[in-house]
Amino acid sequence: MSRHGLFAALLASVLSAGGAATQEQPGAAPALEAPAPAPGQAAPDAAAPPATQPGVTAPTETRPETGPSTATSLTLPRDLSPWGMFMAADIVVKAVMVGLAFASFVTWTIWLAKSLEILGGKLRARRAVKAIGNAATLKQAGRALGQNNGPGALLVRAAEEETALSAGSLDHVSGDGLKERVTSRLSRIEAAAARRMSRGTGVLATIGSTAPFVGLFGTVWGIMNAFIGISQAQTTNLAVVAPGIAEALLATAMGLVAAIPAVVIYNVFARSIAGYRQILTDASAGVERLVSRDLDFRTVAPAKQIAAQ
């Protein structure tokens, strides 16, 4: 090919390239072709973000914050001491706890008062048994006990009154009727003294049997409220669940604190009152012996002088 033909072909190629460029949209920036990778280098990733030019700040992507701060923002700091849990509890659970605390106070008050009463009653009954055992006649026993208001003195005075009421018929009968009447009066006095000593122990039995169930009611109510709070918070984080359940279980603990001492104290008082009644039975038997002895003194001549003393 001659030089004129080569020049004509080159001019035709330049003109065709210019026509293709004029067909693009006006104002569009010409695309820059990425340089071809050098031999031995990997091709650049098409999904990689474009490199930023010097002095231009790349936009940052904002994401919602998640983690422990979101969970901790659902709960407030809570005092998990017994007093703190009581103050944070529901009004129903508070009422249950106050009632159980009052029941515990009543239990220990009855224990103190009844312990002193039983101790004093046993001491008076033992002195009466000793005075009755040392007396030879009913009159001597009455003088030894004096104006004492204990059950032993009441037994002796009741026997003296019944003997005085039956004095006109002793010369005609053997005295069996008098013994029966004295035994009847003594048994009634003995039962009244034991019943008076047992007063107040029924409250202990009631507290011991009902306090655990009252505490359980407070626990059930508190756990119901705890689960309601969990559903509202929409989380099962232990920091959310634990305080409500701990407050509920505090009611059960207080129920046991009120019930266990009440049951133990009731059993102790039951044994003590049984012992006190046994002492009164001994005093009553001693009075019956004195009445029988007085009947013999009225019929046996040498014993009349002893009966008159």
Secondary structure, 3 states (H helix, E strand, C coil): CCHHHHHHHHHHHHHHHHHHHHCCCCCCCCCCCCCCCCCCCCCCCCCCCCCCCCCCCCCCCCCCCCCHHHHHCCCCCCCCCHHHHHHHCCHHHHHHHHHHHHHHHHHHHHHHHHHHHHHHHHHHHHHHHHHHHHCCCHHHHHHHHCCCCCHHHHHHHHHHHHHHHCHHHCCCCCCHHHHHHHHHHHHHHHHHHHHHHCCCHHHHHHHHHHHHHHHHHHHHHHHHHHHHHHHHHCCCCHHHHHHHHHHHHHHHHHHHHHHHHHHHHHHHHHHHHHHHHHHHHHHHHHHHHHHHHHHHHHHCHHHHHHHHC
